[in-house]
Amino acid sequence: MKRETLFLKLAVIFMGLYLIMLPFVASVAQEDDAPGLFLIGMIPIFAAMVVAVFAAVLQKLLKNAIDIKSENDLTV
C-alpha cells in the first residue's frame, strides 16, 4: 500500500516541478519562435498526470480487493 502512495506522491511532485518550469520553456519557445517547443514541454506534465491517476486507481482497486478478501475470509 505504501508503494502506491509513494508513486502517487512522486508523480504529483514531478508534475508540480514541470509546471514551475513551464513558464521558462514558454519564454524560450516565444523567443525562438518555436510553438512546438511549448507542446513538447507539456508532455512530462501529462505523463506525470497519467501516472498519478493510474496509481490512484490501482490503490483504490487494491484496497477494494483486500476488503473483499477479508470479508470472504470471515464467511464460513
C-alpha positions in Angstrom: 0.0 0.0 0.0 2.9 2.4 0.7 4.5 1.8 -2.7 1.3 3.0 -4.5 1.1 6.1 -2.3 4.8 6.8 -3.0 4.2 6.6 -6.8 1.3 8.9 -6.4 3.3 11.5 -4.4 6.2 11.3 -6.7 4.0 11.8 -9.8 2.4 14.9 -8.2 5.8 16.3 -7.2 7.2 15.8 -10.8 4.0 17.4 -12.2 4.5 20.4 -9.9 8.1 20.8 -10.8 7.3 20.7 -14.5 4.5 23.2 -14.0 7.0 25.5 -12.3 9.4 25.0 -15.2 6.8 25.6 -17.9 6.9 29.4 -18.0 10.7 29.2 -18.7 10.0 26.8 -21.6 7.3 29.2 -22.8 9.6 32.1 -22.8 12.3 30.2 -24.7 9.7 29.0 -27.2 8.5 32.5 -27.8 12.0 33.9 -28.1 13.0 31.3 -30.6 9.6 31.4 -32.3 9.1 27.7 -31.8 5.5 26.9 -30.8 6.2 23.1 -30.9 8.7 23.5 -28.0 5.9 24.6 -25.7 3.9 21.5 -26.6 7.0 19.3 -26.1 7.5 20.9 -22.7 3.9 19.9 -21.7 4.5 16.2 -22.4 6.1 15.5 -19.0 3.2 17.2 -17.2 0.7 15.0 -18.9 2.8 11.9 -18.4 3.1 12.6 -14.7 -0.7 13.2 -14.5 -1.3 9.8 -16.2 1.0 8.1 -13.7 -0.7 9.8 -10.8 -4.2 8.8 -11.9 -3.1 5.3 -12.7 -1.5 5.0 -9.2 -4.7 6.3 -7.5 -6.9 3.9 -9.5 -4.6 0.9 -8.6 -4.6 2.0 -5.0 -8.4 2.1 -4.8 -8.7 -1.3 -6.6 -6.1 -2.9 -4.2 -8.0 -1.6 -1.2 -11.3 -2.9 -2.5 -9.7 -6.3 -3.3 -8.3 -6.5 0.3 -11.7 -5.6 1.7 -13.4 -8.2 -0.3 -10.8 -10.9 0.6 -11.1 -10.1 4.3 -14.9 -10.2 4.1 -14.7 -13.6 2.3 -12.3 -15.0 4.9 -14.9 -14.3 7.6 -17.6 -16.4 5.8 -17.9 -20.0 6.7 
